[in-house]
Amino acid sequence: MPDAFGRRRVAIVLPSFTGGGAERVLLTLAAAIDPAKFASEVVVVDGTGPWRSLIPERIPVTDLGRKRIRSALLPLAGALRRSGADVAISTIGSLNIALLALKPLLPASLRLVVREANTPHRHARSAAGRGFYRWAYRRLYRRAARVVAPATYLAEELAEDFGVARDKIIVLHNPIDSAALAAAAAKPVRAAGAGPRFVAVGRLTPQKGFDRLLEMLAAGPSDAHLTILGEGAERSALEARRQALQLANRVAMPGFQVDAPRYVAGADALLLSSRWEGLPNVALEALALGTPVIATPDAGGIGEIADLASAGSVTLASAGQDFVSAMRNVQPTPGRAKSSLLPETFRLPVAAKRFEHLITVV
């Protein structure tokens, strides 16, 4: 029910604050909606990670202190009951399924909204795991009041391949806080040298395709330099491959960087080599900073972004020679003043208004 000030109570449910794009999307929206109309609270399974800094002081945080979602089920149900929330919204498939499975333990008045950040086809590697997810989507997603997809292709996939009712699905594009990004990138970082400077951002996992990106850079301009920002299980393998390709002086891997926008702003292009994605937030942030994007068509909703973006700001190139050719076409522009290339639909005020409407009428 509404709080003492008549505001609608909204609980944002997250797995952690560890730097994922999906978590950042919901935290950005929670901070942007009108505090005079909505009383937000964040409930997080594991409250560690850098995105904690994105939450305004006015928004309380309930940290369940658990490392795994399975061990947080009953604490999560208890936290949501105590919150008195009218709406709870979660993101990432495994947490969405957990939240929907808990519905019988939650107040009947609590409306559950789940946001699908990535293609469900990639949630599990084993046949048994894929079978479970397919069953869970068909069985449990019917309990959701709304299912949010960041891109049209993902909405179609949920309906056609996973049996989610079309009338439950809403497409809500990722929000980009252009002003905050510009402030964070006020002092761009650019690797020394005369050739084109590239940047790639993401967890060091097979999904992001950094292994094939190293191969393509080795075949690309000999004076090009790449900075890969991120951490993950593939670091050792990627470092070994970098050494084998004799790229030690041309590829920097400084790890996760809170000030990543400075590196993106200083680059001539962002390289997106992902094997799959939902709607790649990093591409939107690059466009907001005036940095063009070269991406594989595999990167989920990147085609949708390209259709909405101005000509030349997003280049789609298949992994291999097409991608290498696109890199060769990039001209170094050190010190160039950049203007935003971000399409209007992804700007934070537009997305926040749509989010407010969703949690008002759900």
ABEGO torsion letter per residue (X at the ends): XBBAAGBBBBBBBBABAAGBAAAAAAAAAAAABBAAABBBBBBBABABEAAAAABBAABBBBBAGBABAAAAAAAAAAAAAAAGBABBBBBEAAAAAAAAAAAAABBAABBBBBBBABBAAAABABAAAAAAAAAAAAAAAAABABBBBABAAAAAAAAAAAGBBAAABBBBBBBBBAAAAAAAAABBBBBBEABBBBBBBEBBBAAAGAAAAAAAAAABBAABBBBBBEBEAAAAAAAAAAAAAGAAAABBBAEBBAAAAAAAAABABBBBABABBBBBAAAAAAAAAGBBBBBBAABEAAAAAAAABBBGABBBBBBEAAAAAAAAABBBBBGBBBBBABBAAABAAAAAAAAAAAAAAX
